[in-house]
């Protein structure tokens, strides 16, 4: 396996850090237009950075400590070793935190107002909170089912070193 795969999660964290910086600038425009308050934008960006940058950093450190040669060694909701268990806990915690924020917190209302500037920026468009809840929930379900099916069915190359896994695939 190429050495670059060992550091995959760190590249993801760097990419997401760039996104957070871009989002900060776009959200500043919404604050100046009165569509969002500065404290709620700051709080959103802090939590977003923790989730989208901190999560990959934690998983990358777990992978380095476990000696994995690829991000695929983490498995998908695999609990057969301590590193895979920790990775699964990070993944599940992030999912439940996102769903809680969107369904029980004020996440859907906030994303309904500011969501259009996070992708291809549109400063005049908004979404309904119900649409945000539905979209995020469906996105999580589809991505988790798809990732689970892919991980359980794909063949790994023989040179992929995944030390620490109890159950050999």
N, C-alpha and C positions, 0 to 999 in steps of 0.2 A: 504494500500500500504506500502511496506517496506520503511523504512526511507532512505535507500541507494539511492532510486530513486530521492529523493529531490536533491541529490548532483551529479547526473549523469553527468551533463555538466562539473563539476569540474574534474571528473575522465577523461573525454574526453580531457580536456585541459592538464592534467598531462601526459596522454598517448601521445598526440601530441608533448608536450615539449620534451619527450624522443626521439621521431622521429626526431625532429629538431636537437638535439644533435648528433644523429647517422648520419644524413645527413651532418652535418658540417664536421665530420671526413671523410666521403666518398668523399665529394666534395673537401676536401683538397688534396686528392690523385689526383683528376682531375686537380687541380691547379698546382700541382708539375709536372704533365705530360704535361702541356701546353694546355689542352683542354678547360680550362676556366680561366678567369682572377679573381684574388682575389677580386677586387672591385665589380664585378658583382655577385660573389658568396655571398659576404657579404650582398649586397642589396637584393638578393633573399632570404637569410635566415632571414633577418629582416622582410620583407614583409610576408614570409611564417609563421613566428612566430606570427606576428600580426593577420594573417588570421586564422591559425589553432589552435592557443592557445588563442589569444584575443577574437575571435568570441565565442567560447564556454564559456569563462569567462563572457562575456557580457550577453549571453543568460542565464547562470546560475544565475547571479545576478538579472536579470529580473524575473526569476522563483522564486527565494527566496523572492524578494520584493512582488511578486504577491501571495505568499503563495501556490504555486503549489506543489502537492505531487508527481508528475511524469513529466518526460520530454514530455510526450504526451499531457499535458495540453497546451503546446505552440501551438498546432494545426499545420496545414500546410497551409501557406498563408491565415491565418484567420485574419480578421480585425475587429472582434466584440468587442474587448476591447483594452485598451491602452497597456497592456503587450503583447498581441498577435500581435498587430500592430507593436510594437517595435521589436519583434522577427522576424516578417516577413520582416521588413526593413533591419535588419541585414542579413537575408538570401538572399534577393534580391540584396542587395548591394554587397555581396560577390560573387554572381553569375555573376553580370554584370561586376564587377572589374576583375574577372578571364577571362571572355570572351573578355573584352576589351584588357587586357594584351596579350592574346594569338592571337587575330585577328588584333589588331591595334598597339600594342606595339611590343616589341622584345621577348615576352614570348615563342612563338613557336620555334624560332631559338635557344633560350637558352635551353629550355626543350629538343629539339631534340639532343643537344650535351650532356646534363647531365642527362636526364631522366632515362637512363638505370641503373644508380647507385642508384637511389632513391628506387627501389624495391629490387629484388634479384640482387645484384651488378654484373654488367658486364662492365668492363672498356674498352672494345674494340668495343662495339656495339653503334650505333647511330640510330636515327630515322630521318625521313624527317619532316620539319616544317608542311607540309600539313597533314601528318599523325597525328601529335600532335594536330593540330587544329581540325581535324575530330574526333579524339578520345575524346578529352575534351568536344567538343560540344555534341556528341552523349551520352557521359556519363552523362552530365548535363540534357539532355532531358529525358533520360530513368529514371534517379534517381528522377527527379522532377515529372514526370508523375506517376511513381510507388508509390512514397511517397504520392502524392495527392490522388490517388485511394485508397491506404491502409488507410489513415487517414479518408477519407470520408466514408469508408465502415466498419471499424472495430467497434466492440462493446466494450465499456469501462466497467470495473468492477464497481459495485455500490459504493465501498469504495474509489474510486479515487476522491480526492478533487481538483477541479479546480476553485477556486474562481475567480471572475472577468469576467467570460465568460457570455456575454449577451444572446447569442443563445445557448440554451441547445440542445445537440445532442440527 
